[in-house]
Amino acid sequence: MAPEKPKSAIETLQVDVKKYPPPAAFAAQANAKPEIYDQELEAFWDKEAKSRISWFKPYHKVLEWNLPYAKWFVGGELNICYNCVDRHVEAGKGAKVAYYWEGEGVGERKTITYSDLLKDVVKLTNGLRKLGVKKGTHCGIYIAMVPELPVLMLALARIGAPFTVVFAGFSPDSLADRFNDMEVEFVFTQNEGLRGGKRLPLKANVDEALKQVPTVKKMVVYKRTDGATAMQVGRDLWWHDVTAGQSDDPKSCPCESLDSEHMLYLLYTSGTTAKPKGIMHTTGGYLVGTATTHHYIFDIKPDDVYWCAADIGWVTGHSYIVYGPLANGCTGVIYEGTPNFPNAERWWDIIERYKVSILYTAPTAIRAHMKWGPQHAAKHDLKSLRLLGSVGEPINPEAWEWYHEHIGGRRCPIVDTWWQTETGMILITPLPGITTLKPGSATKPFPGLVVAVVNDKGEEVPLGGGGYLVLKSPWPAMLRGIYKAPERYVQTYWSRFPGMYFAGDGARMDKDGDLWLMGRVDDVMNVSGHRISTIEVESALVDHPKVAEAAVCGRADALTGQAIVAFVTLKSGFEATPEMLAELREHVGKKIGALAKPANIVFTPDLPKTRSGKIMRRLLRDVAENRPLGDTTTLADAAVVKEIATRAVTEATQHEV
Ligand code: WT7
C-alpha cells in the first residue's frame, strides 16, 4: 500500500502524522506474527530461552523478581561462547560467514567463517588460560573495530572472565577510572588504531592510564600496524606470542559451564554525577534477550547479511554486533573506519559489495549522510537492503524520510529502536511486518514489557500528554545493578517512582499507544547518540588551573542531536582568548575523550545563580538555545544573565566548531 500523503506540514502538533503500514510481502514472510503480543511474559521468555539457546544445565525457574533485583533462568547453566560459536560449527554450519571485516584502508578485507571464528577463539582462550586468566578474573579492553575484539569478548565469555570494553575514543584518565573501578588484572589493547585516515595511539594511551592502575599484571597487545611500539618487559606481551603454538581444537579448550547470573561484563555509562556507572550484565537473561530481540526486530533469516554500523565499544555493538547476532548464527559486517573515508561513498560501497540486507545505524550518521548528499548512495546498487534500523536518539522525521527514500528505496521498513546501556536489549520498537510505522516514533513496547508515561507523582498521564518514561515489568537483559554501588542503583532507577524503572527519558504516548521519545530529562546530554553527563564535562573544565567555575548544558544541533555548550568563568588574571578556548577544549579531550569537547565555550565574568548559590542551568539552556529568557527573579544578580546572553550569541558564531 502506498504511504499516505501528509496533510499538514506541522508534524509536531501530531494532527497528521504520516503512517507507513507494513508492506504485505514483508508481513507474509516476517519472523514476528501479531500473536506475539498476546503471550504472557514468563511463558514467552521460557519458550524463547528453550528454543533459541543451548543450556548445559536446564533452569528450574524463568524469573525471580525481588524488585529491583531480577534473576532470570534461575539455576540454569550455559556458556555464551558455546552458543555463539561452537554449536553452529557442531551443527555443520562452520562454513557460514560470521563476519565480513572491512579495514579502513581500501581493499583490506577478511572473511571469517564460524569455523575460523571458533579456531581463533580457541587459540586465544588456550593462550589466556596459560597466562592465568580464570573464571572470575577481571579484564579491561581498549581495542577498536578489528576482528580480534569480538574474538576476545568470546574467549573471555568462554572462560567466564568478566570484562569491560572502553570505547577507543576515551582518554587515558577515563580508562584509568574504569579499570580502577573494576580492579582489572589483565588489559588488552592494540598498538595503534586506524580511523579517519589517522593512527590512534591506543597502546600509548593504556601505558599512560596504567600509571594509575595498580591492579594490572599483564597487558596483551594486538599488532594492528607497523608503528613502533614500546613494550614494558615483564608486563606487556604480543597477542601473536600469546596465541603462538596454541591448539585450535575446541576439545583442548572446553567452555566453562556458567550460572545464568554469572557476570559477563560491565559497561560504563554516564550518569548525573562525574563518576560513570559500571552497568552489570550477566549471562543467561542477557543472551536470551539479545538473541530474541535480534531475531524478531531485525527479522533475521539464514541468508541475511546484517550490518550494525555502531562501535563495539558501546552497548549497541556488544548486544547487536557480537552476542545477539552470533547466537542466531547470523552473517555480519564489521567496518573499522569512518563513514567518509576516503569519501562519502564508503558505506554504500560496503552495502553493495557484501549485499547487505539489514542496516542498523544512528540518526546522527544518517544526518551526516544527508549533509553529504544522496548522490553518493545513488551511485551504488542498494537493492539488497530489505530492512533499516535506527538507535541512539530520537530520529527526526526529516532524517527518517531521507533514510527511507534514499537508502531504503521506499521499500524497507525502518525499526526505530529505543533502549539503553542499562536495558541491554531493545525495549521499545516496531516489529517489522506487524507495526504501522510513524516517522519519529519508536512505537510499541517489545512483547511482554509494560511501559507507562507518568507525571511527577507517578500517575499515568492521559494519552497524548508528555511525561516520564517508566518500565513496569522486568526483562531478561536488564542490568543487575551498578558495580560496587547498590545504593546508587536503587536511587538512580527505582526511587523516583516506587516500583517502576525510571529511564531518565521524557516521552509521550499517542492515542494509538505509540511512544514518542523526547530526550533526556536529567543532566545527561546525548551527543551523536553518546551519553555524556554535564557534570563530567564541568569537572573536567574546573580541573583546568585557569578555570574558576563552569556550567555545561546541551543545545540542539542539526547534526549531532545535541551539542555541548560550556559557560566558563576564568580565574582573575586570565583572559578569554581563542587560544584559551582551544586550551580548554583540549583539556576536556584529555580528561574525558574527544567526544566530550564542548562545541561552544562562552566566557563569562560570572554564572547565574540563585540566592542560595545554585547555578541556574535552566537559564543557561535558554541562553544556549537562543530562547527568550524565562523567570529571572530568583537570581542573585540578574544583570549577569543579560551579559551572558549577549556573549553567547557573539561567541557562538565565532567559535563554532
Ligand atoms: C539513551 C541511552 C542503546 C543504544 C545506544 C544508546 C536515547 C536511545 C533511542 C531512540 C530516542 C533514544 C535515550 C536513552 N535513545 N535510543 N530510538 N529514540 N532516544 O545507549 O548511551 O545507554 O543511551 O539514548 O535517551 O535513554 P546509551
Boltz pocket constraint, residues with backbone or C-beta under 6 A from the ligand:
constraints:
  - pocket:
      binder: B
      contacts: [[A, 269], [A, 315], [A, 316], [A, 390], [A, 391], [A, 392], [A, 393], [A, 394], [A, 395], [A, 416], [A, 417], [A, 418], [A, 419], [A, 420], [A, 421], [A, 422], [A, 428], [A, 442], [A, 503], [A, 504], [A, 505], [A, 517], [A, 518], [A, 519], [A, 520], [A, 526], [A, 529], [A, 530], [A, 531]]
      max_distance: 6.0
